[in-house]
Amino acid sequence: MLINYQVNQSVWIRLLFLRQNKWQVMNPEDCKGIEEIRQAIDEIDCQILKLFSERYTFVKEVVKFKTDAVSVIAENRQKEVLAQRREWATELGLNPDLFENMYKMLMHHNIQQELKMLGNANTKQLK
Protein backbone atom coordinates (compact mmCIF):
# COMPACT_ATOMS: atom_id res chain seq x y z
CA MET A 1 0.00 0.00 0.00
CA LEU A 2 1.23 3.50 -0.80
CA ILE A 3 0.14 6.50 1.24
CA ASN A 4 0.45 9.94 -0.26
CA TYR A 5 -0.56 13.14 1.48
CA GLN A 6 -0.58 16.78 0.54
CA VAL A 7 -1.13 19.78 2.77
CA ASN A 8 -2.61 22.98 1.38
CA GLN A 9 -6.11 24.40 1.78
CA SER A 10 -7.45 20.90 2.30
CA VAL A 11 -5.86 17.67 3.38
CA TRP A 12 -6.40 14.50 1.43
CA ILE A 13 -5.08 10.99 1.61
CA ARG A 14 -5.01 8.61 -1.30
CA LEU A 15 -4.66 4.91 -0.70
CA LEU A 16 -3.36 2.47 -3.25
CA PHE A 17 -4.83 -1.02 -2.74
CA LEU A 18 -4.16 -4.28 -4.50
CA ARG A 19 -7.53 -5.64 -5.61
CA GLN A 20 -7.86 -8.67 -7.82
CA ASN A 21 -4.17 -8.38 -8.83
CA LYS A 22 -4.68 -4.76 -9.86
CA TRP A 23 -3.54 -1.65 -7.99
CA GLN A 24 -6.38 0.77 -7.40
CA VAL A 25 -6.30 4.31 -6.03
CA MET A 26 -8.86 4.82 -3.28
CA ASN A 27 -10.02 7.98 -1.64
CA PRO A 28 -11.82 7.65 1.70
CA GLU A 29 -15.13 8.69 0.15
CA ASP A 30 -14.79 5.86 -2.41
CA CYS A 31 -14.96 3.13 0.24
CA LYS A 32 -17.98 0.94 -0.37
CA GLY A 33 -18.49 -0.14 3.21
CA ILE A 34 -17.26 -0.23 6.76
CA GLU A 35 -14.90 -3.15 6.08
CA GLU A 36 -13.05 -1.22 3.35
CA ILE A 37 -12.77 1.77 5.67
CA ARG A 38 -11.49 -0.42 8.50
CA GLN A 39 -9.01 -2.10 6.17
CA ALA A 40 -7.72 1.29 5.05
CA ILE A 41 -7.38 2.49 8.65
CA ASP A 42 -5.54 -0.73 9.58
CA GLU A 43 -3.15 -0.28 6.64
CA ILE A 44 -2.48 3.33 7.59
CA ASP A 45 -1.87 2.35 11.23
CA CYS A 46 0.57 -0.33 10.10
CA GLN A 47 2.47 2.22 8.01
CA ILE A 48 2.53 4.66 10.94
CA LEU A 49 4.00 1.97 13.20
CA LYS A 50 6.62 1.10 10.58
CA LEU A 51 7.60 4.76 10.50
CA PHE A 52 7.83 4.87 14.30
CA SER A 53 10.08 1.81 14.15
CA GLU A 54 12.29 3.52 11.59
CA ARG A 55 12.32 6.66 13.75
CA TYR A 56 13.46 4.60 16.73
CA THR A 57 16.48 3.30 14.79
CA PHE A 58 17.61 6.93 14.53
CA VAL A 59 16.92 7.48 18.24
CA LYS A 60 19.28 4.60 19.03
CA GLU A 61 21.96 6.04 16.75
CA VAL A 62 21.81 9.57 18.14
CA VAL A 63 23.10 8.31 21.49
CA LYS A 64 26.53 7.96 19.86
CA PHE A 65 26.67 11.75 19.72
CA LYS A 66 25.54 12.40 23.29
CA THR A 67 27.92 12.43 26.21
CA ASP A 68 25.79 12.90 29.32
CA ALA A 69 22.24 13.08 30.68
CA VAL A 70 21.95 16.78 29.86
CA SER A 71 22.64 16.12 26.19
CA VAL A 72 20.13 13.24 26.22
CA ILE A 73 17.39 15.28 27.87
CA ALA A 74 18.09 18.30 25.60
CA GLU A 75 15.29 20.52 26.90
CA ASN A 76 15.64 23.11 24.13
CA ARG A 77 15.40 20.40 21.46
CA GLN A 78 12.29 18.98 23.15
CA LYS A 79 10.64 22.41 23.03
CA GLU A 80 11.55 22.79 19.34
CA VAL A 81 10.20 19.34 18.47
CA LEU A 82 6.92 19.90 20.32
CA ALA A 83 6.40 23.32 18.73
CA GLN A 84 7.09 21.92 15.23
CA ARG A 85 4.79 18.92 15.74
CA ARG A 86 2.01 21.23 16.99
CA GLU A 87 2.45 23.35 13.86
CA TRP A 88 2.37 20.31 11.59
CA ALA A 89 -0.71 18.94 13.36
CA THR A 90 -2.48 22.26 12.94
CA GLU A 91 -1.54 22.44 9.23
CA LEU A 92 -2.93 18.93 8.76
CA GLY A 93 -6.22 19.79 10.46
CA LEU A 94 -5.41 17.69 13.53
CA ASN A 95 -5.70 18.50 17.21
CA PRO A 96 -2.32 20.02 18.21
CA ASP A 97 -2.88 19.30 21.92
CA LEU A 98 -3.41 15.61 21.23
CA PHE A 99 -0.29 15.30 19.12
CA GLU A 100 1.81 17.35 21.51
CA ASN A 101 0.82 14.92 24.27
CA MET A 102 1.59 11.93 22.07
CA TYR A 103 5.03 13.30 21.27
CA LYS A 104 5.67 14.11 24.93
CA MET A 105 5.00 10.46 25.76
CA LEU A 106 7.15 9.27 22.87
CA MET A 107 10.03 11.57 23.77
CA HIS A 108 9.83 10.63 27.46
CA HIS A 109 10.11 6.94 26.54
CA ASN A 110 12.95 7.58 24.08
CA ILE A 111 14.86 9.69 26.61
CA GLN A 112 14.61 6.87 29.15
CA GLN A 113 15.92 4.42 26.54
CA GLU A 114 18.74 6.78 25.54
CA LEU A 115 19.76 7.23 29.18
CA LYS A 116 19.96 3.43 29.56
CA MET A 117 22.00 3.14 26.36
CA LEU A 118 24.29 5.96 27.45
CA GLY A 119 24.73 4.33 30.86
CA ASN A 120 25.58 1.00 29.24
CA ALA A 121 28.07 2.67 26.90
CA ASN A 122 29.75 4.47 29.81
CA THR A 123 29.92 1.24 31.82
CA LYS A 124 31.60 -0.54 28.89
CA GLN A 125 34.19 2.24 28.63
CA LEU A 126 35.06 1.88 32.32
CA LYS A 127 35.87 -1.84 32.02
One Martini backbone bead per residue (centre of mass of N, CA, C, O) as a GRO file, in nm:
protein
  127
    1MET     BB    1   0.098   0.034   0.020
    2LEU     BB    2   0.023   0.376  -0.058
    3ILE     BB    3   0.103   0.693   0.087
    4ASN     BB    4  -0.048   1.015   0.020
    5TYR     BB    5   0.027   1.361   0.100
    6GLN     BB    6  -0.137   1.687   0.124
    7VAL     BB    7  -0.072   2.035   0.200
    8ASN     BB    8  -0.328   2.283   0.219
    9GLN     BB    9  -0.640   2.373   0.224
   10SER     BB   10  -0.645   2.062   0.200
   11VAL     BB   11  -0.680   1.728   0.308
   12TRP     BB   12  -0.537   1.429   0.163
   13ILE     BB   13  -0.591   1.075   0.099
   14ARG     BB   14  -0.426   0.816  -0.070
   15LEU     BB   15  -0.501   0.485  -0.169
   16LEU     BB   16  -0.323   0.181  -0.246
   17PHE     BB   17  -0.473  -0.108  -0.380
   18LEU     BB   18  -0.497  -0.456  -0.392
   19ARG     BB   19  -0.715  -0.574  -0.657
   20GLN     BB   20  -0.725  -0.830  -0.836
   21ASN     BB   21  -0.421  -0.772  -0.933
   22LYS     BB   22  -0.490  -0.452  -0.886
   23TRP     BB   23  -0.421  -0.132  -0.873
   24GLN     BB   24  -0.594   0.105  -0.650
   25VAL     BB   25  -0.732   0.404  -0.608
   26MET     BB   26  -0.823   0.549  -0.280
   27ASN     BB   27  -1.070   0.719  -0.138
   28PRO     BB   28  -1.256   0.749   0.133
   29GLU     BB   29  -1.531   0.805  -0.036
   30ASP     BB   30  -1.496   0.515  -0.202
   31CYS     BB   31  -1.594   0.349   0.006
   32LYS     BB   32  -1.832   0.069   0.034
   33GLY     BB   33  -1.750   0.017   0.344
   34ILE     BB   34  -1.651  -0.060   0.660
   35GLU     BB   35  -1.427  -0.264   0.578
   36GLU     BB   36  -1.264  -0.074   0.396
   37ILE     BB   37  -1.211   0.136   0.609
   38ARG     BB   38  -1.071  -0.051   0.813
   39GLN     BB   39  -0.847  -0.141   0.625
   40ALA     BB   40  -0.727   0.138   0.580
   41ILE     BB   41  -0.665   0.201   0.874
   42ASP     BB   42  -0.480  -0.042   0.922
   43GLU     BB   43  -0.270   0.034   0.707
   44ILE     BB   44  -0.195   0.306   0.824
   45ASP     BB   45  -0.107   0.206   1.103
   46CYS     BB   46   0.120   0.028   1.001
   47GLN     BB   47   0.283   0.259   0.872
   48ILE     BB   48   0.323   0.422   1.127
   49LEU     BB   49   0.478   0.200   1.284
   50LYS     BB   50   0.710   0.179   1.083
   51LEU     BB   51   0.802   0.473   1.126
   52PHE     BB   52   0.860   0.446   1.429
   53SER     BB   53   1.076   0.233   1.394
   54GLU     BB   54   1.263   0.404   1.221
   55ARG     BB   55   1.295   0.631   1.425
   56TYR     BB   56   1.428   0.451   1.650
   57THR     BB   57   1.694   0.400   1.500
   58PHE     BB   58   1.783   0.699   1.537
   59VAL     BB   59   1.774   0.715   1.840
   60LYS     BB   60   2.000   0.504   1.885
   61GLU     BB   61   2.221   0.669   1.724
   62VAL     BB   62   2.232   0.948   1.880
   63VAL     BB   63   2.392   0.850   2.132
   64LYS     BB   64   2.680   0.875   2.004
   65PHE     BB   65   2.645   1.215   2.042
   66LYS     BB   66   2.623   1.163   2.351
   67THR     BB   67   2.761   1.230   2.696
   68ASP     BB   68   2.494   1.303   2.866
   69ALA     BB   69   2.200   1.375   3.020
   70VAL     BB   70   2.170   1.659   2.904
   71SER     BB   71   2.193   1.568   2.601
   72VAL     BB   72   1.947   1.383   2.615
   73ILE     BB   73   1.725   1.577   2.717
   74ALA     BB   74   1.718   1.841   2.560
   75GLU     BB   75   1.510   2.084   2.613
   76ASN     BB   76   1.520   2.260   2.357
   77ARG     BB   77   1.454   2.033   2.159
   78GLN     BB   78   1.181   1.959   2.274
   79LYS     BB   79   1.047   2.233   2.217
   80GLU     BB   80   1.088   2.226   1.912
   81VAL     BB   81   0.937   1.967   1.849
   82LEU     BB   82   0.661   2.043   1.970
   83ALA     BB   83   0.613   2.294   1.798
   84GLN     BB   84   0.632   2.153   1.520
   85ARG     BB   85   0.406   1.939   1.567
   86ARG     BB   86   0.183   2.141   1.614
   87GLU     BB   87   0.201   2.275   1.339
   88TRP     BB   88   0.151   2.024   1.169
   89ALA     BB   89  -0.121   1.949   1.288
   90THR     BB   90  -0.265   2.207   1.209
   91GLU     BB   91  -0.212   2.186   0.898
   92LEU     BB   92  -0.370   1.888   0.906
   93GLY     BB   93  -0.630   1.918   1.103
   94LEU     BB   94  -0.527   1.869   1.390
   95ASN     BB   95  -0.477   1.811   1.724
   96PRO     BB   96  -0.223   1.961   1.895
   97ASP     BB   97  -0.257   1.849   2.182
   98LEU     BB   98  -0.253   1.551   2.119
   99PHE     BB   99   0.031   1.548   1.970
  100GLU     BB  100   0.193   1.660   2.197
  101ASN     BB  101   0.133   1.429   2.397
  102MET     BB  102   0.245   1.203   2.225
  103TYR     BB  103   0.536   1.322   2.205
  104LYS     BB  104   0.594   1.328   2.502
  105MET     BB  105   0.578   1.024   2.542
  106LEU     BB  106   0.789   0.944   2.333
  107MET     BB  107   1.025   1.110   2.447
  108HIS     BB  108   1.033   0.991   2.726
  109HIS     BB  109   1.097   0.706   2.638
  110ASN     BB  110   1.354   0.771   2.470
  111ILE     BB  111   1.516   0.895   2.699
  112GLN     BB  112   1.525   0.644   2.873
  113GLN     BB  113   1.673   0.474   2.662
  114GLU     BB  114   1.920   0.657   2.625
  115LEU     BB  115   2.018   0.646   2.918
  116LYS     BB  116   2.074   0.345   2.914
  117MET     BB  117   2.272   0.344   2.677
  118LEU     BB  118   2.471   0.542   2.801
  119GLY     BB  119   2.530   0.377   3.053
  120ASN     BB  120   2.638   0.126   2.902
  121ALA     BB  121   2.867   0.272   2.754
  122ASN     BB  122   3.014   0.376   3.010
  123THR     BB  123   3.062   0.097   3.137
  124LYS     BB  124   3.236  -0.018   2.905
  125GLN     BB  125   3.465   0.201   2.930
  126LEU     BB  126   3.553   0.118   3.231
  127LYS     BB  127   3.660  -0.188   3.166
   0.00000   0.00000   0.00000
